[in-house]
Amino acid sequence: MFPIYKKELQSFFYTPFAYAIAALFMLLFTYIFGVAIGGMDSSNTLKFSFTEIFYNVTLYFIFLLPILTMRTFADERKFGTEVLLMTSPVSVLKIVIAKFLANMTVYIFMLAGTLVYPIITAINGEVVISQLICAYIGIFSWGMMFITLGMLISSFTENSSIAAIIGEIIMFGVLFLDDFANTAFISQYPKLQSVLYAFAAQPRFAYFSQGFIRLSDLVFFASATIVFLVWTYISIEKRRWKRG
Amino acid sequence: MITIENLTKYYGSNRAVNDISFTINDNEILGFLGPNGAGKSTTMNMIAGYLPMSGGKVTICGDDITENPVKAKRNIGYLPEIPPVYPDMKVREYLDFCAGLKGIKGKEKKSEMERVMALLKIADVQHKLIRNLSKGYKQRVGFAQALLGNPKFLILDEPTVGLDPNQVVEVRSIIKDLKKEHSVIFSSHILSEVSAVCDRVVIINKGDIRAIDTIENLEKSFNDSSVLHVKCAGSKAAAAAIIGVTEGVAEIMEAVDEGNNITSFTVKLSGNAEQTQEKLMADCLKNQVTVLEIYTDKPNLEKVFTELINRPVQKKSMDELLNEIVPEKTDSTENEDAESEEKEENE
């Protein structure tokens, strides 16, 4: 398992890929941070809440995560290296987990960069550490779910660009699931609304960014991650059986 | 030993491999011959554990590839048709990764990498990106990967495709050397290659096994000894007269004048080829006709191959199929079986 993890990390960090995606993320984060600071009114200091930036940043993040995950399985198929992995004495589940861990490592690398902003804020103002930790736990679990979703989509195709585009469409849909559930049309069907709401990730993430850690939210993200990982495993196995 | 029993693969309703069984013995090179689309790669993918089978069983050193895949795969080195290399990796990095995948660690890993790189002569490109290598080098890097960890069995799917003639010769000699420690299954559609390298061949077409035997036996069974070629010096008419009356000669099919008083005869035989040959030589000697050359049609694998491939599959009758299902045979069905077998032999 470890060699696959190492190889994946090499493919991210020996190429400009990880740095480019982290830089782009920092750029977006800086923009939102700057706008928030710039819009701050001196008469109302509460207006700037650092953790809310995390909530806003997810909208941009959703375009980056599929780019991170698009190559995970699509490229293995494209280059025919899937055969190598499948005929090696490593089980498919271990391959999936190794790749997941590698993607998460890059994700943590991206998040680590954002620690600069709380430090800047702390120098010039006050940071509520407990709330900050909550926000980081939140964005970590939120990202974990979307990364596994991206991996799943990557396992469907051998074209990484298609994996990225489909990933963006689906993740965008998931991101706005609660807004969609709140529309007047869906409100006509309260049962459907409650079902859609149960699957919406954003309201759960909002709790984290407000400084709440709720067990139900943690369970939601963890179970979604597990479901997507198992689904990825099944998708790979299924294709092997069907493959022509 | 690898045992393959009743291996079958369906792609949808399309049957790619049909109920094939054979074994690969230790220290043996088994050639896997067939035209394109015969099911060679599918079979190899199934043996290596990449594709699941629709039916049947593959056992590698006693481990079933579907029931105990991790253990079974430890004994296999596989080079697929397209070498499974990462274009963005350097050769050394790639081999390091593959060695890790196979669970080779520490010092052993390093020595294994050095060994395979030396064996396939890729040490000079070890710090190059794989994407910048030529097709031949990529193939060799893929081959090196299969050899890592010294697996007992090597499955090589068309390992010489895309190599230049020099490299082909090198790779063939490497495969021959591998026989000392490994068993090799080796697919190809190049017949000269198979006859140069393999101990036994499996000939497969459209998913069916057409023959499993040593090359010599196959060639013998298809040896066309009913035609004799004779080249004589001297008068054409005199030679024809002698040949024509020799015992065992049915007729002279062709007599070609080659100039300088030399004639080539193609003779159809009615009797035993060797005896006729002896008699003919003796007769010619007696009558002062010099025989320059005399031979029967040489058997060759190409002929065997085309004949086997083009031969229609012997379809089993409904009775035969029923007999296979019903374990207890009556006397009458046994007789029928024997008759049908006789018929098949006659054909």
Interface residues (C-beta under 8 A of the other chain):
Chain A: F2 P3 I4 K6 K7 Q10 S11 Y14 T15 F79 G80 T81 E82 V83 L84 L85 M86 T87 S88 P89 V90 S91 R240 W241 R243 G244
Chain B: Y11 G12 N14 N45 A48 G49 Y50 L51 P52 P69 V70 K71 K73 R74 I76 Y78 P80 I82 P83 P84 V85 Y86 P87 D88 M89 E93 F97 C98 G100 L101 K102 G103 Q145
